């Protein structure tokens, strides 16, 4: 069975006999996997990144997968801001961008204090419009910064701060439902860290830094993309598949999908109760019982 139960609470989140459905495949490669799924609610479709092939794909029920945009500067993580504009972490251009309603591109961030960023990976937007993103160092590729940072950009794009710089490979990040906690995972160390937010300035209360959950194990899979549902449960790739954790970091169960990695995930569907996820080469989905935090 693809659903591996570790605690009874899992049954309130997902049916134990739920079926994982592969929707599309053949993506990824040496330059990067399938990544960045994002539900586009107005159109009822999903966007996702095909990093290796430098393109953005679209998937919709009854239509399957089709080309949406290329080139994309090998974009990785995708999200939307409160105005519904698309934001992307672009590997090749080493920047975070925002697509305006007229199709033009605004650069959100491409350097920190005059030094070019590494490879922006994943990005989230807080309800006040502030933009948070991870910037890991990619082995074998040129980096000008000698550390992997997590950053915040103010809503007006006028100020950028490095929030924390002691991760090895900061990757996925997500807010708790009330935005009082920011979860950031480290793919190399195999764990998720949690930080309380400073409500006065949108920064991290760094003294609250703690290990939320260790997702390592004997089976393939490391933390990568990460999402949270409306009740505060956390979903993240880990050893053996896609882990489901409660708000306290307790491992409730694993979606054992059979692929070597869970690269990212997104909630979607009319009720936000379909969990879409990417592997290195595939796009899949599985139904869940609790809605994910909606993306504008």
C-alpha positions as a Markdown table, in Angstrom:
| # | Residue | x | y | z |
|---|---|---|---|---|
| 1 | Unk | 0.0 | 0.0 | 0.0 |
| 2 | Unk | 1.3 | 3.5 | -0.9 |
| 3 | Unk | 0.1 | 5.0 | 2.4 |
| 4 | Unk | 2.3 | 4.0 | 5.3 |
| 5 | Unk | 0.8 | 4.8 | 8.7 |
| 6 | Unk | 2.9 | 5.8 | 11.7 |
| 7 | Unk | 0.2 | 7.3 | 14.0 |
| 8 | Unk | -3.6 | 7.0 | 14.1 |
| 9 | Unk | -4.1 | 10.7 | 13.4 |
| 10 | Unk | -3.1 | 10.0 | 9.8 |
| 11 | Unk | -6.5 | 8.6 | 9.0 |
| 12 | Unk | -8.0 | 12.1 | 9.5 |
| 13 | Unk | -5.7 | 13.4 | 6.8 |
| 14 | Unk | -5.6 | 10.8 | 4.1 |
| 15 | Unk | -7.4 | 7.5 | 3.3 |
| 16 | Unk | -5.1 | 4.7 | 4.0 |
| 17 | Unk | -6.2 | 3.1 | 0.7 |
| 18 | Unk | -5.7 | 6.3 | -1.3 |
| 19 | Unk | -4.2 | 5.8 | -4.8 |
| 20 | Unk | -1.2 | 7.7 | -6.1 |
| 21 | Unk | -1.9 | 8.7 | -9.7 |
| 22 | Unk | 0.9 | 9.5 | -12.1 |
| 23 | Unk | -0.2 | 12.3 | -14.4 |
| 24 | Unk | 2.8 | 12.9 | -16.6 |
| 25 | Unk | 6.4 | 11.9 | -17.0 |
| 26 | Unk | 9.6 | 12.2 | -18.9 |
| 27 | Unk | 10.9 | 15.4 | -17.3 |
| 28 | Unk | 14.1 | 16.3 | -15.6 |
| 29 | Unk | 17.7 | 15.4 | -16.3 |
| 30 | Unk | 21.2 | 16.2 | -15.2 |
| 31 | Unk | 20.5 | 19.9 | -15.0 |
| 32 | Unk | 17.4 | 19.5 | -12.7 |
| 33 | Unk | 14.2 | 17.6 | -12.1 |
| 34 | Unk | 10.5 | 18.3 | -12.4 |
| 35 | Unk | 9.8 | 20.9 | -9.7 |
| 36 | Unk | 7.7 | 23.8 | -8.5 |
| 37 | Unk | 4.1 | 22.7 | -8.9 |
| 38 | Unk | 1.6 | 25.5 | -8.5 |
| 39 | Unk | -2.1 | 25.4 | -8.7 |
| 40 | Unk | -3.6 | 28.3 | -10.8 |
| 41 | Unk | -7.1 | 28.5 | -9.4 |
| 42 | Unk | -8.7 | 30.8 | -12.0 |
| 43 | Unk | -7.9 | 28.4 | -14.8 |
| 44 | Unk | -8.2 | 25.2 | -12.9 |
| 45 | Unk | -4.7 | 24.0 | -14.0 |
| 46 | Unk | -1.3 | 23.3 | -12.5 |
| 47 | Unk | 2.0 | 24.8 | -13.6 |
| 48 | Unk | 5.3 | 23.1 | -12.9 |
| 49 | Unk | 8.9 | 23.5 | -13.8 |
| 50 | Unk | 10.9 | 21.2 | -16.1 |
| 51 | Unk | 14.3 | 22.6 | -15.0 |
| 52 | Unk | 16.5 | 20.5 | -17.3 |
| 53 | Unk | 14.6 | 21.3 | -20.4 |
| 54 | Unk | 14.3 | 25.0 | -19.5 |
| 55 | Unk | 10.6 | 25.2 | -19.7 |
| 56 | Unk | 7.4 | 25.6 | -17.7 |
| 57 | Unk | 4.7 | 23.0 | -18.2 |
| 58 | Unk | 0.9 | 23.1 | -17.7 |
| 59 | Unk | -1.3 | 20.2 | -16.6 |
| 60 | Unk | -5.1 | 20.2 | -16.6 |
| 61 | Unk | -7.7 | 17.4 | -16.2 |
| 62 | Unk | -8.8 | 16.2 | -19.6 |
| 63 | Unk | -5.9 | 17.9 | -21.4 |
| 64 | Unk | -2.8 | 16.4 | -19.8 |
| 65 | Unk | 0.5 | 18.2 | -19.9 |
| 66 | Unk | 1.5 | 20.8 | -22.4 |
| 67 | Unk | 4.1 | 23.4 | -22.9 |
| 68 | Unk | 3.3 | 26.7 | -21.1 |
| 69 | Unk | 6.5 | 28.8 | -21.5 |
| 70 | Unk | 10.1 | 28.6 | -22.6 |
| 71 | Unk | 12.8 | 29.5 | -21.9 |
| 72 | Unk | 12.5 | 30.1 | -18.2 |
| 73 | Unk | 16.1 | 30.5 | -17.1 |
| 74 | Unk | 15.7 | 27.0 | -15.6 |
| 75 | Unk | 13.2 | 28.2 | -13.1 |
| 76 | Unk | 12.7 | 26.1 | -10.0 |
| 77 | Unk | 10.2 | 27.0 | -7.3 |
| 78 | Unk | 7.0 | 28.9 | -8.2 |
| 79 | Unk | 4.4 | 30.8 | -6.2 |
| 80 | Unk | 2.0 | 33.7 | -6.5 |
| 81 | Unk | 1.8 | 36.9 | -4.6 |
| 82 | Unk | -1.3 | 38.5 | -3.1 |
| 83 | Unk | -2.1 | 40.2 | -6.5 |
| 84 | Unk | -1.9 | 36.8 | -8.2 |
| 85 | Unk | 1.4 | 37.5 | -10.0 |
| 86 | Unk | 3.8 | 34.6 | -10.7 |
| 87 | Unk | 7.1 | 34.5 | -8.8 |
| 88 | Unk | 9.9 | 32.2 | -9.7 |
| 89 | Unk | 13.3 | 31.2 | -8.5 |
| 90 | Unk | 15.5 | 31.1 | -11.6 |
| 91 | Unk | 18.5 | 28.9 | -11.4 |
| 92 | Unk | 20.3 | 30.0 | -14.6 |
| 93 | Unk | 19.8 | 33.7 | -14.2 |
| 94 | Unk | 20.5 | 33.4 | -10.4 |
| 95 | Unk | 17.6 | 35.6 | -9.4 |
| 96 | Unk | 14.0 | 35.8 | -8.2 |
| 97 | Unk | 11.5 | 37.3 | -10.6 |
| 98 | Unk | 7.9 | 38.4 | -10.7 |
| 99 | Unk | 5.7 | 38.4 | -13.9 |
| 100 | Unk | 3.5 | 41.4 | -14.2 |
| 101 | Unk | -0.1 | 41.3 | -15.6 |
| 102 | Unk | 1.3 | 42.6 | -19.0 |
| 103 | Unk | 3.8 | 39.8 | -19.1 |
| 104 | Unk | 6.8 | 42.0 | -18.3 |
| 105 | Unk | 9.4 | 40.7 | -15.8 |
| 106 | Unk | 10.4 | 42.5 | -12.6 |
| 107 | Unk | 13.5 | 41.4 | -10.8 |
| 108 | Unk | 12.8 | 40.8 | -7.2 |
| 109 | Unk | 16.3 | 39.9 | -6.2 |
| 110 | Unk | 19.6 | 39.1 | -8.0 |
| 111 | Unk | 22.3 | 40.1 | -5.6 |
| 112 | Unk | 22.9 | 40.7 | -1.9 |
| 113 | Unk | 24.9 | 43.8 | -1.0 |
| 114 | Unk | 26.4 | 43.8 | -4.5 |
| 115 | Unk | 27.3 | 40.1 | -4.6 |
| 116 | Unk | 25.4 | 37.9 | -7.0 |
| 117 | Unk | 23.1 | 35.3 | -5.6 |
| 118 | Unk | 23.8 | 31.6 | -5.8 |
| 119 | Unk | 20.8 | 29.7 | -7.2 |
| 120 | Unk | 17.5 | 30.9 | -5.8 |
| 121 | Unk | 15.5 | 27.7 | -5.2 |
| 122 | Unk | 12.1 | 28.1 | -3.6 |
| 123 | Unk | 10.0 | 31.1 | -2.8 |
| 124 | Unk | 6.9 | 32.0 | -0.6 |
| 125 | Unk | 5.0 | 35.2 | 0.0 |
| 126 | Unk | 3.6 | 36.3 | 3.3 |
| 127 | Unk | 0.2 | 37.9 | 3.6 |
| 128 | Unk | 1.7 | 41.3 | 4.0 |
| 129 | Unk | 3.4 | 40.9 | 0.6 |
| 130 | Unk | 6.9 | 40.2 | 1.9 |
| 131 | Unk | 8.8 | 37.7 | -0.2 |
| 132 | Unk | 11.0 | 34.9 | 1.3 |
| 133 | Unk | 13.3 | 32.6 | -0.6 |
| 134 | Unk | 16.1 | 30.1 | -0.2 |
| 135 | Unk | 19.4 | 30.4 | -2.0 |
| 136 | Unk | 21.5 | 27.3 | -1.8 |
| 137 | Unk | 25.0 | 26.8 | -3.2 |
| 138 | Unk | 24.9 | 24.2 | -6.1 |
| 139 | Unk | 27.9 | 21.9 | -6.2 |
| 140 | Unk | 29.8 | 22.2 | -9.5 |
| 141 | Unk | 28.3 | 25.6 | -10.4 |
| 142 | Unk | 29.8 | 29.1 | -9.9 |
| 143 | Unk | 28.9 | 30.9 | -6.7 |
| 144 | Unk | 30.0 | 34.3 | -5.6 |
| 145 | Unk | 28.6 | 34.2 | -2.1 |
| 146 | Unk | 30.4 | 31.8 | 0.2 |
| 147 | Unk | 27.3 | 30.8 | 2.2 |
| 148 | Unk | 23.8 | 29.6 | 1.5 |
| 149 | Unk | 21.2 | 32.1 | 2.7 |
| 150 | Unk | 17.5 | 32.5 | 3.3 |
| 151 | Unk | 16.3 | 36.0 | 2.4 |
| 152 | Unk | 13.3 | 38.4 | 2.9 |
| 153 | Unk | 12.4 | 41.1 | 0.5 |
| 154 | Unk | 10.0 | 43.9 | 1.5 |
| 155 | Unk | 6.7 | 44.2 | -0.3 |
| 156 | Unk | 8.0 | 47.3 | -2.2 |
| 157 | Unk | 11.2 | 45.4 | -3.2 |
| 158 | Unk | 13.2 | 48.2 | -1.5 |
| 159 | Unk | 14.9 | 46.3 | 1.2 |
| 160 | Unk | 16.4 | 42.8 | 1.3 |
| 161 | Unk | 17.7 | 41.1 | 4.4 |
| 162 | Unk | 19.6 | 37.8 | 4.9 |
| 163 | Unk | 17.6 | 36.1 | 7.7 |
| 164 | Unk | 19.9 | 33.1 | 8.3 |
| 165 | Unk | 23.0 | 31.8 | 6.7 |
| 166 | Unk | 24.1 | 28.6 | 8.6 |
| 167 | Unk | 22.2 | 26.1 | 6.4 |
| 168 | Unk | 24.1 | 23.7 | 4.1 |
| 169 | Unk | 21.4 | 23.4 | 1.5 |
| 170 | Unk | 18.3 | 25.5 | 2.4 |
| 171 | Unk | 15.5 | 24.4 | 0.1 |
| 172 | Unk | 11.8 | 24.3 | 0.8 |
| 173 | Unk | 10.1 | 26.8 | 3.1 |
| 174 | Unk | 6.6 | 27.4 | 4.3 |
| 175 | Unk | 4.6 | 29.4 | 6.8 |
| 176 | Unk | 2.3 | 28.0 | 9.5 |
| 177 | Unk | -1.4 | 28.9 | 8.9 |
| 178 | Unk | -1.2 | 31.9 | 11.2 |
| 179 | Unk | 2.2 | 32.9 | 9.8 |
| 180 | Unk | 3.8 | 32.8 | 13.3 |
| 181 | Unk | 6.3 | 30.1 | 12.3 |
| 182 | Unk | 8.5 | 29.8 | 9.2 |
| 183 | Unk | 9.6 | 26.2 | 8.4 |
| 184 | Unk | 12.9 | 25.9 | 6.4 |
| 185 | Unk | 14.4 | 22.5 | 5.4 |
| 186 | Unk | 18.0 | 21.6 | 4.7 |
| 187 | Unk | 18.3 | 18.9 | 2.1 |
| 188 | Unk | 21.9 | 18.1 | 3.0 |
| 189 | Unk | 21.2 | 17.7 | 6.8 |
| 190 | Unk | 17.9 | 15.9 | 6.2 |
| 191 | Unk | 15.8 | 18.0 | 8.6 |
| 192 | Unk | 13.3 | 20.8 | 8.9 |
| 193 | Unk | 14.1 | 23.7 | 11.2 |
| 194 | Unk | 11.4 | 26.0 | 12.6 |
| 195 | Unk | 11.7 | 29.7 | 13.6 |
| 196 | Unk | 9.1 | 31.9 | 15.3 |
| 197 | Unk | 8.5 | 35.1 | 13.4 |
| 198 | Unk | 9.2 | 38.5 | 14.9 |
| 199 | Unk | 5.8 | 40.2 | 14.5 |
| 200 | Unk | 7.4 | 43.7 | 14.6 |
| 201 | Unk | 9.5 | 43.4 | 11.5 |
| 202 | Unk | 8.9 | 40.1 | 9.6 |
| 203 | Unk | 12.3 | 38.8 | 10.6 |
| 204 | Unk | 13.1 | 35.5 | 12.4 |
| 205 | Unk | 13.3 | 35.3 | 16.1 |
| 206 | Unk | 16.5 | 33.4 | 15.8 |
| 207 | Unk | 16.7 | 32.4 | 19.5 |
| 208 | Unk | 13.7 | 30.1 | 18.7 |
| 209 | Unk | 15.6 | 28.1 | 16.1 |
| 210 | Unk | 14.8 | 24.5 | 16.6 |
| 211 | Unk | 14.8 | 21.1 | 14.7 |
| 212 | Unk | 11.2 | 20.5 | 13.8 |
| 213 | Unk | 11.7 | 17.0 | 12.4 |
| 214 | Unk | 14.5 | 14.8 | 11.1 |
| 215 | Unk | 13.4 | 13.1 | 7.8 |
| 216 | Unk | 16.4 | 10.9 | 7.3 |
| 217 | Unk | 16.3 | 7.1 | 6.9 |
| 218 | Unk | 17.6 | 4.1 | 5.0 |
| 219 | Unk | 15.3 | 4.6 | 2.0 |
| 220 | Unk | 15.9 | 7.2 | -0.8 |
| 221 | Unk | 14.6 | 10.7 | -0.4 |
| 222 | Unk | 15.6 | 14.0 | 1.2 |
| 223 | Unk | 13.7 | 17.2 | 2.3 |
| 224 | Unk | 13.0 | 19.4 | -0.7 |
| 225 | Unk | 9.8 | 21.4 | -1.4 |
| 226 | Unk | 7.4 | 21.7 | 1.5 |
| 227 | Unk | 3.8 | 22.8 | 2.1 |
| 228 | Unk | 1.3 | 23.2 | 5.1 |
| 229 | Unk | -2.4 | 22.5 | 5.3 |
| 230 | Unk | -5.0 | 24.7 | 7.0 |
| 231 | Unk | -4.7 | 22.7 | 10.2 |
| 232 | Unk | -1.0 | 23.2 | 10.4 |
| 233 | Unk | 0.2 | 19.7 | 9.2 |
| 234 | Unk | 3.4 | 19.8 | 7.3 |
| 235 | Unk | 4.1 | 17.8 | 4.1 |
| 236 | Unk | 7.7 | 17.3 | 2.9 |
| 237 | Unk | 9.8 | 14.8 | 1.0 |
| 238 | Unk | 11.9 | 12.5 | 3.1 |
| 239 | Unk | 13.3 | 9.0 | 3.3 |
| 240 | Unk | 10.9 | 6.6 | 1.6 |
| 241 | Unk | 8.5 | 9.1 | 0.1 |
| 242 | Unk | 6.4 | 12.1 | 1.1 |
| 243 | Unk | 6.2 | 12.6 | 4.8 |
| 244 | Unk | 3.1 | 13.9 | 6.7 |
| 245 | Unk | 3.8 | 15.6 | 10.0 |
| 246 | Unk | 1.6 | 17.2 | 12.6 |
| 247 | Unk | 2.1 | 20.8 | 13.8 |
| 248 | Unk | 4.4 | 19.5 | 16.5 |
| 249 | Unk | 6.7 | 17.6 | 14.0 |
| 250 | Unk | 5.3 | 14.2 | 14.8 |
| 251 | Unk | 5.7 | 11.8 | 11.8 |
| 252 | Unk | 2.1 | 10.6 | 11.1 |
| 253 | Unk | 2.8 | 8.7 | 8.0 |
| 254 | Unk | 4.5 | 8.5 | 4.6 |
| 255 | Unk | 3.1 | 8.5 | 1.1 |
| 256 | Unk | 5.3 | 5.7 | -0.3 |
| 257 | Unk | 5.0 | 6.6 | -4.0 |
| 258 | Unk | 7.9 | 4.5 | -5.2 |
| 259 | Unk | 10.0 | 7.1 | -6.8 |
| 260 | Unk | 13.5 | 8.0 | -5.6 |
| 261 | Unk | 12.7 | 11.6 | -4.6 |
| 262 | Unk | 9.9 | 14.0 | -3.8 |
| 263 | Unk | 11.1 | 17.3 | -5.3 |
| 264 | Unk | 8.2 | 19.6 | -4.5 |
| 265 | Unk | 4.4 | 19.6 | -3.9 |
| 266 | Unk | 1.3 | 21.8 | -4.0 |
| 267 | Unk | -2.3 | 21.7 | -3.0 |
| 268 | Unk | -4.9 | 22.3 | -5.7 |
| 269 | Unk | -8.3 | 21.4 | -7.0 |
| 270 | Unk | -11.5 | 23.4 | -6.4 |
| 271 | Unk | -11.4 | 22.6 | -2.7 |
| 272 | Unk | -7.6 | 22.6 | -2.3 |
| 273 | Unk | -7.8 | 18.9 | -1.3 |
| 274 | Unk | -5.7 | 17.4 | -4.1 |
| 275 | Unk | -2.0 | 17.0 | -3.2 |
| 276 | Unk | 0.1 | 17.3 | -6.4 |
| 277 | Unk | 3.8 | 16.4 | -6.2 |
| 278 | Unk | 6.8 | 16.2 | -8.5 |
| 279 | Unk | 9.5 | 13.6 | -8.5 |
| 280 | Unk | 12.7 | 13.8 | -10.5 |
| 281 | Unk | 10.9 | 12.9 | -13.7 |
| 282 | Unk | 7.1 | 12.7 | -12.9 |
| 283 | Unk | 4.1 | 14.7 | -11.9 |
| 284 | Unk | 1.6 | 12.8 | -9.6 |
| 285 | Unk | -1.4 | 13.5 | -7.3 |
| 286 | Unk | -3.2 | 11.9 | -4.4 |
| 287 | Unk | -6.4 | 13.1 | -2.7 |
| 288 | Unk | -6.3 | 14.3 | 0.9 |
| 289 | Unk | -9.0 | 15.1 | 3.5 |
| 290 | Unk | -7.7 | 18.5 | 4.7 |
| 291 | Unk | -7.3 | 21.5 | 2.4 |
| 292 | Unk | -4.0 | 23.0 | 1.9 |
| 293 | Unk | -3.3 | 26.7 | 2.5 |
| 294 | Unk | -4.6 | 28.3 | -0.6 |
| 295 | Unk | -2.3 | 30.2 | -3.0 |
| 296 | Unk | -3.8 | 33.5 | -4.2 |
